[in-house]
Amino acid sequence: MLRFLTYSIIIYINSFFNRFDNSSIKCWEVFIILSRTKQYLRKNGYFYKKEYIRPLLTPDNIYIFRFGRDRLDNRLIIRYSHKWTGRQRINEIDLRLHKQKHPRIFENESELLNYLEGHLLKHEAKVRAREAEAEKENKVSDGASK
């Protein structure tokens, strides 16, 4: 009987710590977000600039990540706070592409990167199509004037 109680207590304690470890994975997401996002942007030829802000009136810290090819007009805003253990907890991830006023809010980095991959590729295709049309118009107008 004593062995059974000891064994059940050990299982209960292990399950408690396993739940604690699984929840702490999200705590370190700020560093993971930064590294994976930086890798993705570097790979696709984007430049970036980062800033840390600590507002005085709120307990949240803010990490602002500006990126773009020619101009830094896209923003990734990460609001995070600290747990009582000192670990970081992400409260909100906002993405504002092309100076949007209303952000897209994501819960984790994988959703953010999936959206970036799809949207940035579509946006680049539109920009290339506009550039190609502008070049065609320039060639036609140059050819007609000669």
Backbone bond lengths (Angstrom), bond angles and torsions (degrees), N, CA, C in turn:
res aa  C-N    CA-C-N  psi(-1)  N-CA   C-N-CA  omega(-1)  CA-C   N-CA-C  phi
1 M - - - 1.451 - - 1.534 110.74 -
2 L 1.299 115.87 -41.50 1.457 120.03 -179.90 1.527 110.82 -64.89
3 R 1.353 115.75 -39.48 1.462 119.83 177.37 1.518 111.24 -61.96
4 F 1.311 117.20 -42.41 1.460 121.52 179.75 1.528 110.98 -62.48
5 L 1.339 117.57 -43.63 1.455 121.27 179.24 1.523 111.11 -64.89
6 T 1.311 116.28 -42.53 1.464 120.20 179.24 1.520 110.19 -62.95
7 Y 1.323 115.89 -44.69 1.457 120.80 -179.88 1.526 111.10 -63.28
8 S 1.332 118.22 -42.37 1.465 121.16 -179.75 1.526 111.05 -68.00
9 I 1.331 117.58 -35.66 1.467 120.24 176.95 1.519 110.32 -66.01
10 I 1.321 117.80 -41.26 1.470 121.58 179.05 1.525 110.40 -63.51
11 I 1.335 117.25 -42.15 1.464 120.82 178.37 1.524 110.34 -62.99
12 Y 1.334 117.37 -41.72 1.459 121.14 179.47 1.528 110.73 -63.53
13 I 1.304 117.15 -45.00 1.466 120.76 179.57 1.518 110.90 -63.81
14 N 1.336 117.83 -43.07 1.468 120.88 178.56 1.523 111.35 -63.07
15 S 1.331 116.82 -40.50 1.464 118.60 179.46 1.535 110.31 -66.16
16 F 1.327 117.53 -35.19 1.457 120.74 177.12 1.529 110.67 -63.42
17 F 1.332 117.11 -47.24 1.456 119.95 -178.93 1.525 111.71 -69.60
18 N 1.331 118.14 -31.83 1.468 120.22 176.11 1.522 110.68 -65.17
19 R 1.336 117.21 -39.80 1.457 119.75 176.72 1.524 110.28 -65.44
20 F 1.311 116.84 -39.10 1.462 121.02 179.23 1.524 110.53 -65.40
21 D 1.337 117.49 -41.02 1.464 121.08 179.99 1.524 110.83 -66.91
22 N 1.331 118.18 -39.62 1.464 120.50 179.86 1.518 111.32 -66.31
23 S 1.335 117.56 -35.49 1.456 119.34 179.53 1.518 111.19 -75.39
24 S 1.329 117.56 -25.37 1.457 119.55 -178.88 1.519 112.29 -78.07
25 I 1.332 118.53 -9.90 1.456 120.85 177.11 1.522 109.78 -62.81
26 K 1.316 116.59 -38.88 1.449 120.59 -179.51 1.524 112.11 -70.57
27 C 1.330 117.27 -21.90 1.459 121.16 -178.29 1.518 111.37 -64.47
28 W 1.296 118.08 -36.61 1.459 121.76 -176.17 1.514 111.70 -90.87
29 E 1.326 117.27 10.45 1.449 121.77 -174.94 1.528 112.69 -64.70
30 V 1.314 118.95 -24.60 1.458 120.63 179.52 1.523 109.36 -59.57
31 F 1.306 117.03 -47.08 1.455 120.22 -179.00 1.519 110.99 -69.11
32 I 1.339 116.93 -38.66 1.461 120.30 178.55 1.519 109.87 -66.70
33 I 1.327 117.12 -42.02 1.461 120.25 178.98 1.517 109.79 -59.19
34 L 1.280 116.18 -46.14 1.448 119.07 -177.58 1.515 111.17 -62.72
35 S 1.295 118.02 -44.86 1.464 119.35 -176.70 1.524 111.76 -69.71
36 R 1.331 118.60 -45.08 1.473 119.95 -179.75 1.522 111.87 -68.11
37 T 1.316 116.78 -39.13 1.458 120.50 178.70 1.522 110.41 -66.41
38 K 1.326 116.86 -42.90 1.460 120.38 177.68 1.518 110.82 -61.78
39 Q 1.326 117.88 -42.76 1.461 120.80 178.61 1.524 110.86 -61.58
40 Y 1.325 116.84 -44.26 1.464 120.74 -179.58 1.528 110.84 -62.46
41 L 1.339 116.56 -44.92 1.461 119.92 -177.75 1.522 111.72 -68.67
42 R 1.323 117.47 -40.69 1.469 120.21 177.39 1.524 110.96 -62.00
43 K 1.319 115.62 -42.18 1.462 120.45 -178.54 1.528 111.59 -62.81
44 N 1.333 116.99 -33.95 1.464 121.20 -177.70 1.521 113.73 -96.53
45 G 1.324 118.19 7.60 1.458 121.37 173.75 1.515 115.75 82.22
46 Y 1.324 118.24 25.51 1.455 121.59 177.41 1.521 109.81 -95.25
47 F 1.326 115.76 147.34 1.454 121.61 173.89 1.519 107.40 -100.88
48 Y 1.334 116.95 154.22 1.460 119.40 -178.82 1.521 111.51 -145.84
49 K 1.325 113.67 161.21 1.459 122.84 177.61 1.519 106.47 -141.64
50 K 1.320 117.74 139.83 1.460 120.02 -176.75 1.522 111.15 -123.34
51 E 1.328 115.90 149.82 1.463 123.07 -179.59 1.524 108.99 -142.42
52 Y 1.318 115.92 146.91 1.455 121.79 172.65 1.522 108.44 -112.83
53 I 1.339 116.29 137.39 1.457 121.38 178.25 1.523 107.44 -130.76
54 R 1.307 116.31 136.68 1.459 120.85 174.50 1.517 107.90 -124.11
55 P 1.338 117.69 97.37 1.462 120.56 -179.43 1.527 111.60 -63.87
56 L 1.320 115.92 147.37 1.463 120.28 -177.43 1.524 113.07 -78.21
57 L 1.322 117.97 -32.83 1.456 120.41 -172.19 1.524 114.32 -92.60
58 T 1.316 119.11 -10.07 1.459 121.18 -179.95 1.524 109.67 -122.66
59 P 1.316 117.35 153.32 1.464 119.60 -179.94 1.530 113.25 -78.39
60 D 1.315 117.91 -9.02 1.467 120.90 -177.68 1.519 111.78 -78.89
61 N 1.314 115.71 148.70 1.452 123.16 168.93 1.515 107.12 -102.54
62 I 1.309 116.91 153.36 1.464 120.61 -177.71 1.512 109.06 -128.13
63 Y 1.319 115.55 133.11 1.450 122.94 175.84 1.522 106.55 -114.79
64 I 1.317 117.87 120.55 1.462 122.37 -179.67 1.526 108.39 -109.65
65 F 1.295 114.68 129.85 1.455 122.36 -176.22 1.523 107.27 -124.63
66 R 1.328 118.36 106.26 1.462 122.36 -179.73 1.521 108.67 -97.96
67 F 1.334 116.58 136.29 1.452 119.19 -179.38 1.512 111.17 -148.42
68 G 1.331 115.30 160.40 1.454 122.60 178.30 1.513 110.53 170.60
69 R 1.322 116.38 170.76 1.470 120.27 178.47 1.521 110.92 -84.40
70 D 1.332 117.20 -58.72 1.464 121.05 -179.55 1.526 111.44 -95.43
71 R 1.321 115.86 -48.38 1.466 121.90 179.12 1.518 108.49 -120.00
72 L 1.305 116.42 152.97 1.464 121.30 178.95 1.533 109.12 -90.03
73 D 1.340 116.00 67.67 1.461 120.00 -175.83 1.530 113.46 -100.51
74 N 1.317 118.70 3.60 1.464 122.56 176.68 1.521 108.45 -106.57
75 R 1.340 116.53 141.16 1.461 120.27 -178.73 1.515 111.50 -129.38
76 L 1.316 115.20 139.88 1.450 123.21 171.40 1.523 105.72 -119.24
77 I 1.328 117.10 117.13 1.461 121.94 -176.53 1.524 108.11 -112.97
78 I 1.325 116.08 120.91 1.458 121.49 -179.62 1.525 107.84 -113.65
79 R 1.326 115.96 118.74 1.464 120.86 176.10 1.522 107.76 -101.50
80 Y 1.319 115.29 123.67 1.456 119.08 -178.98 1.519 110.18 -139.58
81 S 1.325 115.06 157.87 1.459 121.39 177.01 1.522 107.81 -131.24
82 H 1.296 115.94 -179.70 1.457 120.76 -179.26 1.519 109.89 -114.65
83 K 1.330 115.52 140.37 1.455 120.76 174.63 1.523 109.19 -77.91
84 W 1.295 116.81 174.45 1.453 120.42 179.97 1.523 110.95 -68.08
85 T 1.340 117.25 -19.86 1.466 120.74 177.45 1.519 111.79 -82.99
86 G 1.340 117.42 -8.98 1.460 121.01 -179.21 1.509 113.51 99.07
87 R 1.307 117.49 -6.62 1.461 120.48 179.07 1.518 110.67 -77.99
88 Q 1.325 114.66 157.56 1.462 119.30 -178.49 1.516 110.94 -90.50
89 R 1.340 115.43 143.38 1.455 121.76 177.36 1.520 108.07 -127.10
90 I 1.315 117.36 125.13 1.460 121.46 179.66 1.521 109.00 -79.49
91 N 1.317 115.14 127.12 1.455 120.52 177.75 1.526 111.46 -96.19
92 E 1.329 117.28 -36.23 1.458 120.36 -174.83 1.524 110.15 -162.63
93 I 1.339 115.90 141.79 1.460 122.34 173.61 1.526 107.11 -121.63
94 D 1.329 116.60 116.54 1.471 122.04 179.30 1.518 108.97 -108.45
95 L 1.314 115.78 137.33 1.455 121.32 175.30 1.511 108.32 -121.76
96 R 1.326 116.40 122.91 1.465 121.99 178.01 1.521 107.51 -122.56
97 L 1.322 115.87 102.99 1.456 121.66 -179.44 1.516 110.14 -93.14
98 H 1.318 117.07 139.47 1.455 124.45 174.22 1.522 111.83 55.36
99 K 1.328 116.37 43.98 1.466 124.55 177.57 1.532 113.22 59.62
100 Q 1.321 117.01 42.11 1.456 121.07 177.57 1.518 110.29 -68.76
101 K 1.308 116.24 148.15 1.468 120.58 177.18 1.523 110.98 -87.98
102 H 1.332 117.39 -32.58 1.461 121.54 -179.04 1.531 108.19 -107.34
103 P 1.332 116.64 116.91 1.467 119.14 -174.54 1.520 112.99 -78.92
104 R 1.303 114.87 161.51 1.448 121.94 169.08 1.529 105.36 -97.01
105 I 1.318 116.60 130.97 1.459 121.04 -174.97 1.525 109.05 -107.97
106 F 1.330 116.05 131.45 1.458 122.72 -178.68 1.514 110.28 -121.75
107 E 1.339 115.08 153.04 1.460 120.36 179.59 1.528 111.96 -91.63
108 N 1.324 116.87 -35.14 1.460 119.31 -178.64 1.524 110.66 -141.82
109 E 1.315 115.21 173.26 1.452 120.47 -173.48 1.514 113.03 -72.19
110 S 1.322 117.96 -33.27 1.457 119.07 -178.32 1.529 111.25 -63.26
111 E 1.338 117.63 -40.59 1.471 120.58 175.62 1.529 110.30 -62.91
112 L 1.314 116.03 -41.39 1.462 121.23 179.36 1.524 111.00 -61.46
113 L 1.325 116.94 -48.07 1.467 119.83 -178.54 1.524 112.23 -67.45
114 N 1.337 117.73 -36.38 1.472 119.75 175.63 1.520 110.85 -61.52
115 Y 1.326 116.66 -43.33 1.462 120.00 178.59 1.523 110.97 -65.17
116 L 1.328 116.85 -44.16 1.464 120.28 179.84 1.521 111.38 -60.61
117 E 1.326 116.98 -44.38 1.464 119.88 -179.41 1.515 111.18 -59.61
118 G 1.320 117.27 -47.12 1.458 120.04 -178.65 1.520 112.83 -70.09
119 H 1.319 117.37 -47.11 1.462 120.87 -173.72 1.523 112.37 -73.23
120 L 1.331 117.33 -42.99 1.457 119.17 -178.16 1.531 111.67 -66.69
121 L 1.317 117.17 -35.86 1.471 119.22 177.23 1.527 110.75 -65.75
122 K 1.339 117.00 -42.16 1.471 120.19 177.97 1.529 110.74 -64.27
123 H 1.323 116.71 -42.19 1.463 120.67 -179.39 1.527 110.79 -64.67
124 E 1.326 117.31 -41.87 1.466 120.19 178.34 1.525 111.27 -64.22
125 A 1.335 116.95 -37.17 1.462 120.12 177.65 1.532 110.36 -63.63
126 K 1.344 117.91 -40.64 1.466 121.20 177.49 1.531 111.07 -63.86
127 V 1.338 116.13 -43.28 1.464 119.97 -179.74 1.527 110.52 -63.94
128 R 1.317 117.38 -42.54 1.476 120.66 178.75 1.523 111.06 -64.18
129 A 1.342 116.69 -38.68 1.464 120.02 178.63 1.532 110.01 -64.97
130 R 1.333 117.89 -41.01 1.467 120.68 177.31 1.524 111.24 -63.38
131 E 1.350 116.26 -42.35 1.466 120.06 178.76 1.519 110.94 -63.72
132 A 1.336 117.21 -40.33 1.459 120.74 178.98 1.524 110.66 -64.66
133 E 1.336 117.74 -41.21 1.465 120.87 177.58 1.525 110.76 -64.65
134 A 1.320 116.90 -40.52 1.468 120.19 178.81 1.528 110.72 -64.50
135 E 1.324 117.67 -39.39 1.467 120.71 177.69 1.519 111.18 -65.93
136 K 1.335 116.88 -40.09 1.459 120.55 178.05 1.528 110.89 -63.17
137 E 1.332 116.98 -42.42 1.460 120.74 178.47 1.519 111.08 -64.31
138 N 1.324 117.10 -40.08 1.460 120.82 177.88 1.523 111.09 -65.05
139 K 1.319 117.15 -40.52 1.471 120.23 179.61 1.525 111.12 -67.47
140 V 1.317 116.61 -40.99 1.459 120.58 179.87 1.520 109.66 -65.86
141 S 1.323 116.84 -45.77 1.467 119.08 -178.09 1.527 110.20 -68.64
142 D 1.339 118.93 -35.75 1.454 121.38 176.59 1.525 111.55 -66.83
143 G 1.336 115.45 -40.60 1.461 119.50 -180.00 1.522 112.23 -68.90
144 A 1.321 117.47 -36.08 1.451 121.14 -178.63 1.539 110.95 -72.97
145 S 1.317 117.35 -31.19 1.453 119.56 -176.67 1.532 111.61 -79.60
146 K 1.312 118.94 -19.34 1.457 120.73 -178.26 1.465 112.26 -82.43
